């Protein structure tokens, strides 16, 4: 019989660095090494909640790992109630601000806490959140970076066939915008007109470029245009949203649900796609989902496809899940992808167990 309550005991935190199969090549960065922080939240009752963080920059783990350990020590003995832990951990860093690495660390603790609670209840996380296990519509975001049009078109076939995907994400921002358009045309010829194409500029443009380039793309039947300018320029995004016919997608850099509320209040986007390590983990996501639901704004995920699939099954305006398999090597049983859907396993919690051999070979010592 599952315990009625769980008590926070400690966290084990390990840093891992993997080599990406298809390195990130964006206008603002090139990334070949992918950092992961593995979190095992232990309870006095013997149940362990697991999650991981993906903080982009390897050296950021030198700061996040100690922060997570400090939070674990601070929370020892506290009831495992995510809403309370979220507030306690967040407010412990009040004087250095709620954004940035402070929120990322809080999010990691939160996701692990929710996994532990669902395991204790003997049900998948999506069920604990009020949903049920089932398929979640996904697009593939595993590649299509800033390469030549022919290379991107060939790769589009590969990533389409990784799960019979009906949606693919392309990154744009080449020096000449005509090369971006040529890339879209090449992909269309390769994968067909029925494929949903999501476009991401990775914040690589200034407002003048964004206005010019986004208008050039506005009649190409794209599913959305994502983050053309720096993430916190909500006034600029509001101008783009007013002028463009193609839906505007932002949100992976919302630090907490209030950022989503601010963006919607000024009309900065048509779609929202929070990232779990920035929005506040599962607790932050569900609060943000209520705001998006009240506004009728479709909500997609960014990274974290496993916990994201569970949260989407309990999200009123669930739209698309971003599929990336960058964490798969450290998982014993990666989630199944078929027919452009992620399929949630019917197991307690999120269902993450570490492939310890891979973890041991790729540990990061700082």
N, C-alpha and C positions, 0 to 999 in steps of 0.2 A: 504493500500500500504506500502511495506517495506521501511524503511528509507534507503537513499542512503549510508549514513555512520553511524557508531556507535562510541560512545565516551566512553572511559573507565571511570567508576565512582568509583567502589570499589570492594573488594572481601570479602565475608563471608567465613570463614574457620572453619570447625569443625572436631574434631578428634574422631574416633570411634574405638572400639576394639571388634572384633567378635571371637567366639570360632570356630575353624575349625572342620568340621565333621570328617575329616580324617587328624589328625595332621601330619605335615611335620616331617619325620624321615629320615634324610640324614646323610652322613658321617661327614659333617662339622657342623650340627646343628639339633636341635629338636625344632619345633615351634608349639605350640598349640593355641596361641593367635595371631590373624591376625589384624594388624593395617590398618586403612583406613582414609585418609584425604579427606573430602568432600569439594569441591570448588564451590561456586556460584559467578560467575563474573557478576556484575551488570553494566549496561550501563545507560547513561543519557536518552536514548530513551526507557527504560523500558524492554528491552530484557535481559534475564539472560542466560549466558552460564554455563553449568555444566560439571564437571568431577570429578574424584577421583584419588588419589595416593595410592599406596600400598608399603610403605617403609620397609616392612619386620620386623623391630625391633620397638617395641612399643615406647621405649624411644627416638627414632629418631624424633618422632613427636614433642617433646619438642623444637627441633631446627627448624624443617621445618615449623611448623605453624607460628611462628614469622617471619620467612623469607618470607613466602607467604604474610603475612599482610604488611610487609615492602614494598614488591614489589608492592602490590596493592596501597599503599599510594603514592609511587613514580610515578606510571603510571596514576594517576588520571588526567583526562582531555585530555589524549592522544587519538588520533584516534585509533580505534581498527583494526590495521593492523598487523597480526601475524608476518610477517617477520621483521617489525620494532620493535615490542614489544620483539620478541625473541632476537634481537641484543641489545636493550636497557637494558633488564633485565639481560642478560648474562654479558654484559660489566660492569654493576654496581657492579659485584663481581669479576672483573678482577684480583684484587690484592690478592685474596685468591684462585684463580684458577677457571677454568671452569668445573671441574669435581665434583664428589661427590654430596653433598646435594645442592650445588649451581645449578647444572644442573637439579636436580630433581625438585626444586622449579620452575625454568624457564619452565620446561616441563608441570607442572601443570597449570600454567597461560596460556601457549600456547594452550593446549587442550581445556580449557574452552573458550578461545577466538575463536577458530575455531567453536565450537558448537554454540556460539552466532551468528557468521557470517552466518552460515548455517540456523539458525532459522530466522534471518532477511531476508534472501533470500527466505525463504519458501520452502526449499528443504533439503533432507537428505545430510549429510556431504559428502558421497561418490559421490553424484551428483555434489556438489560444487567443488570437487577435480577432476572432469572429468570422473567419472565412473557412475554407476547406481546401484540402490538397487538390491540385488540378493543373492543367496547362496554363502557361502565361505566354502571350504573344511576344516574340523577341525578334530583334534585328541583330545582324552580326557587325561587330565593331572591332574585329581582330586585325584590321590592316587598312589598306587603301590610303596610305599616307602620301606625302608629296614626292611621288615618283613620276616618270614619264607617262603620258596617256596610254601607251601600249602596255606598259608594265602594270598599271593600275587595272586596266581592262582584263588582262590575263588573271590577275590576282582576284578580281571580282568573281570569276567563275569558281576559283578555289574556295573562297569563303562562303559563297552561296551554297556550295555543295557540302559544307561542313555540317549543315543541319537543314537542308532544303529551305533556306531562308527566303522570305518574301520581302525583306528589307535589309539594306546595307548602308553603312555610313562612310562617306568620303570626306577627306580633309582637303580643304582648299587654302589658297593664300600664296600661290606662286607669284613670281615677280611680274609676269605678264598675265593679266586676267583672261586673255584669250586662251592661254594654256589651261586654265581652270575649266573653261567652257569646252575645250577640246577633250579634256579628260571625262567630263560628264557625258559628252556625245559618244566617246569610245565605250564607256561602260554601258550606256543605253543600247548601243548596237550589239553588245556582247550578252547582256543579261535580259534584255527585252523591256518593253514599255510598261509592263505590269509591275516591275520591281519598284518598291518604295525606296527612294534615295534620300537619305538624310545628309545634310551638308554641315560641316563643322569648320569654322575658321580659327578655332582655338585662341580667340581674343587677339588675333594677329593684325587687325586693321585699326587705323584711326577713323574718326567719324567721316572725314571726307572720302577716304577709300571705301568705307562701308556703304555710304550712300551710293557711290558710283557702281561698285561691284555688285551689291545686292540687287539693284535695279536691273543690272545686266542679266541676272539669273532669274528674274521674277516671272518669266513666262515659260520656264523649263519644266513645270510640273513637279517640282521638288516637294518632298514631304515637309521639310522644315529647313530653316537657316538657323544655325546655332552659333552663339557667342562670337559675332564678328568683331566686337570691340571689348575693351577691358570690362571685366565682369561687374564692377560696381557703378558703371555709368548708366544708372537707371533713366536719367533724363534723355540720354542719347538713344537708349533702347526704346523709350516711349516714342521718340520721333520716328525711328525705323519701323516700329509696329504700326504707326499711323499711316506711313507712306507705302509699305510693302503689301502685296497681295499674298505672298508666300508666308505661312505662319512662322513666327519668330520663337525660337526655343532658347531659354536660359535656365540657370538654376543650379548647376553643379557646384557653384561657389557661394551658394546661400549658406551663411553661418547661422544656423538656427531658424526656426519657423518665422520669426519676425521679419527676416530678410525677404522671405516669400511674400509676406503680407505687404511690406513696403513696395515691392516690385509690382504687385497686382494693383495696389492703390493708385500708382501713377500710370498704369497701363503699359508696363515695360515689356510684356511678352504675351504671346498667345498660348504657349505651352510652358510647362515647368518640369524640370528634371533634377531634383535634389540628389546630392551625393550623400551616402549614409555616414561617411566619416566627418562631414561638415554640417549636415542638417541636425545632428544630434542623435545618431543611431536610430533604433526602432522607435524610441519615445519621440524624438524630434520628427521623424518621418510621419508618424501617425497624427501628430499635432499639425504638421504642415498639410497632410492629406485632408484634414477637416477644413482648413482654410481654402485649399484648392477646390474641394468639393462644393463648398458654399458659393464659390465664385464661378463654378462650372468650367474650370480650367483643366484640360487633360494633363495627367501627371505621368511622367516616365522616370525610369531609374537611371543612375549613373554609376558604373562599376558595381561591385558586390552583387553579382547575379543570384547567389544562393539566398541570402537574407532578403534581397530585393524581390525575388519571386514570391516569397511568403507574404511580404508586406503588400505586394500588388494584389494578392487575392483578397485583401481586406481594405482596398482603396477604392473609394467611390468612383473616381474619374480615371482609373487605371488605363494607360495608353499603350506604351511600348516599353519592354524591358531591354536594356542594353546588354547584349551578350558579349563577354570577353572571357577567354579561358586562361588568362594569365596566371591565376592561382591554381589551376588544375594540377600541376605537378606535385604540389604539396598535399593534395587531398587523396585519401584512400579511395573514395568513390565519388568522382565528379558527377555533377548533375547531367541527366540525359537531355540531349537536344535532338528533336526530330520535327519535321513539318513546321519549321519556323516557330516552335514553341519550346519553352523550358518546362520540363515535367518534374514536379516536386515529389520527392520520395515520401511515402507514407510511413515515416519513422518519427519518433519523438524529437522535438527540438528542430534545429535546422539540418542536422545530419552531417556535421563536419567532423571528420576524424583525420588526423595527420598521417601522411606517409613519412614515417620517421627516418627511413633510409635517405629519402630525398632531402628532408630537413637537415639531417646530419652532414650531408655532402655540401650543403649550401649555406651553412651558418655564417652570419656576419658578426665579427668580433669588435667592430668599431675602430 
